[in-house]
Amino acid sequence: MRIGIDMMGGDYAPQEAVKGVVQYLQSSSAIDVTLIGDEQQVKSLLTDAPPTVRFVHAPDVIGMQEHPTKALKEKTNSSIAIGFKLLATGEIDAFISAGNTGAMMVGTFYSIKSIEGVLRPTISTIIPKLDGSFSLLLDVGLNADCKAENLLQFAILGSLYAQHILKIDDPKVGLVNVGEEEGKGNLLAQAAYPLLKASEQINFLGNIEGRDILQGKADVMVCEGFTGNVILKMAESLYDVAVHRGLKDDEYFHRFHYENYGGTPILGVSKPVIIGHGISEAPAFKNMIILAQKMLESDLLGKMKSCFVA
Amino acid sequence: MRIGIDMMGGDYAPQEAVKGVVQYLQSSSAIDVTLIGDEQQVKSLLTDAPPTVRFVHAPDVIGMQEHPTKALKEKTNSSIAIGFKLLATGEIDAFISAGNTGAMMVGTFYSIKSIEGVLRPTISTIIPKLDGSFSLLLDVGLNADCKAENLLQFAILGSLYAQHILKIDDPKVGLVNVGEEEGKGNLLAQAAYPLLKASEQINFLGNIEGRDILQGKADVMVCEGFTGNVILKMAESLYDVAVHRGLKDDEYFHRFHYENYGGTPILGVSKPVIIGHGISEAPAFKNMIILAQKMLESDLLGKMKSCFVA
């Protein structure tokens, strides 16, 4: 199996991407990597690459501010466009980029299919729990408006991710809501509750409130992508708050630093695609490669596919 | 002018309510108070009340778990029902309770009118900024589903509150959203943005993201009550997180302790009604009385009414 990495994506590319690859190769050689980008630039930074490392030349870059659809269409020699071509043809088995998020989304939906039965793919984030473990929050921005059926599917996808990647047995699913009791919430939450309750594919805990998010009451927290995105960015800002308060080294707050989780996989599509933060540095790249490796080795996608077979 | 206080509302009533009233009376005698509750109980705890303090006997209490509409209808001698009667007839000019929140909402809507032109009254919360000042977030749970017009009205009501109660000149309004650019967001945020932008009654900053909430980028943050409630409770939980991390005395995190802001006024109704946390102790009661005093002395309601005149 092979993981493809966009070496030109992100604010500190290709230097930090190269450093991240080197860190990964030093810690593991379980999975081979294909480095996609300006071959000369990348090779000059990675002088003693092992023979298993493949290079694929991509002379163009899609900038962070470019229009995703337009850029992907016009820049067929960009690292993102070539990455998706390799993924679609099976030359790589997973694709990672810290580049233009929109282009990664569009590329995913045009190049590889959704898992059959999945209405809307989703993106998630890790939220550190006070006890040292992690919970998963989804959707965090791909689907700003949702139907109840979408939330049920996010719960199923998130449960599988929590089980096989975060190694949580029988993960507890919570519906993000404004009160504990059934019947609380906006129209969407009211409609989603009975679907989640009736599902035999998840371990539904009931509603969780804003105060339960950091406390880690649930292992998988489900909501539409508007609320989820606000929660994600508010949680991420806790690291900055801690730095501002002189608590940079506090173990708990440090875990909100984006580098620790590396990137966000798109869940519900048929192959692993991981999107990194634009400001990704080496540890983030390394952690994204490790995450892709876990997704491949655990056959997470195969498990997701079998869950959505009619 | 007179402020009515429900002495029987909240988990620690009437003891903490009495203590809060005593603390208020020691610090100020600007506004008279009417204490509503079991007269014998309250008087036995408040032995040397000044002659300006009025007592109104209310032998019944609406419990925290009772059904709001049913309880208000049946318990006409409860402190909340009597409080609203006094407010409606003008015997008190503001009403405060830490009792059953639902009953306070229902009581408000049945006893006193919305300000003419206000489609939906709203509730707000104070969010501490890193620089030591405060911003206002609304709606935080009264309106889980909203239309764009509601968000515009929340922005106007919140701006007046920020100006006259928080003493912020020309408060900057931010629309809580998933991205900075115009056009981002769910259907509601997309529809609300141009209304906020076009309004001459507010100083619209544009979109703000989750990361801007604690950083305090805007003075008034507007969203529907679902997202707002999740933000509010997540922010409140920062105090508990800080306690858990041994940072109880950190000046910033301590400001998330609910006691510091006391209670939440219902904005958009024709008289001041303030709802306290069920776990309110003496300082929270004192601060709610001070807030009611500020609302009356600044004629906030008069200013709101003149803003919504067609």
Boltz contact constraints between the chains, C-beta under 6 A:
constraints:
  - contact:
      token1: [A, 130]
      token2: [B, 244]
      max_distance: 6.0
  - contact:
      token1: [A, 141]
      token2: [B, 178]
      max_distance: 6.0
  - contact:
      token1: [A, 144]
      token2: [B, 186]
      max_distance: 6.0
  - contact:
      token1: [A, 145]
      token2: [B, 186]
      max_distance: 6.0
  - contact:
      token1: [A, 145]
      token2: [B, 187]
      max_distance: 6.0
  - contact:
      token1: [A, 178]
      token2: [B, 141]
      max_distance: 6.0
  - contact:
      token1: [A, 178]
      token2: [B, 226]
      max_distance: 6.0
  - contact:
      token1: [A, 178]
      token2: [B, 229]
      max_distance: 6.0
  - contact:
      token1: [A, 186]
      token2: [B, 144]
      max_distance: 6.0
  - contact:
      token1: [A, 186]
      token2: [B, 145]
      max_distance: 6.0
  - contact:
      token1: [A, 186]
      token2: [B, 226]
      max_distance: 6.0
  - contact:
      token1: [A, 187]
      token2: [B, 145]
      max_distance: 6.0
  - contact:
      token1: [A, 209]
      token2: [B, 233]
      max_distance: 6.0
  - contact:
      token1: [A, 210]
      token2: [B, 230]
      max_distance: 6.0
  - contact:
      token1: [A, 210]
      token2: [B, 233]
      max_distance: 6.0
  - contact:
      token1: [A, 210]
      token2: [B, 234]
      max_distance: 6.0
  - contact:
      token1: [A, 211]
      token2: [B, 233]
      max_distance: 6.0
  - contact:
      token1: [A, 211]
      token2: [B, 237]
      max_distance: 6.0
  - contact:
      token1: [A, 213]
      token2: [B, 234]
      max_distance: 6.0
  - contact:
      token1: [A, 214]
      token2: [B, 237]
      max_distance: 6.0
  - contact:
      token1: [A, 214]
      token2: [B, 241]
      max_distance: 6.0
  - contact:
      token1: [A, 226]
      token2: [B, 178]
      max_distance: 6.0
  - contact:
      token1: [A, 226]
      token2: [B, 186]
      max_distance: 6.0
  - contact:
      token1: [A, 227]
      token2: [B, 227]
      max_distance: 6.0
  - contact:
      token1: [A, 227]
      token2: [B, 230]
      max_distance: 6.0
  - contact:
      token1: [A, 229]
      token2: [B, 178]
      max_distance: 6.0
  - contact:
      token1: [A, 230]
      token2: [B, 210]
      max_distance: 6.0
  - contact:
      token1: [A, 230]
      token2: [B, 227]
      max_distance: 6.0
  - contact:
      token1: [A, 233]
      token2: [B, 209]
      max_distance: 6.0
  - contact:
      token1: [A, 233]
      token2: [B, 210]
      max_distance: 6.0
  - contact:
      token1: [A, 233]
      token2: [B, 211]
      max_distance: 6.0
  - contact:
      token1: [A, 234]
      token2: [B, 210]
      max_distance: 6.0
  - contact:
      token1: [A, 234]
      token2: [B, 213]
      max_distance: 6.0
  - contact:
      token1: [A, 237]
      token2: [B, 211]
      max_distance: 6.0
  - contact:
      token1: [A, 237]
      token2: [B, 214]
      max_distance: 6.0
  - contact:
      token1: [A, 241]
      token2: [B, 214]
      max_distance: 6.0
  - contact:
      token1: [A, 244]
      token2: [B, 130]
      max_distance: 6.0
  - contact:
      token1: [A, 245]
      token2: [B, 252]
      max_distance: 6.0
  - contact:
      token1: [A, 252]
      token2: [B, 245]
      max_distance: 6.0
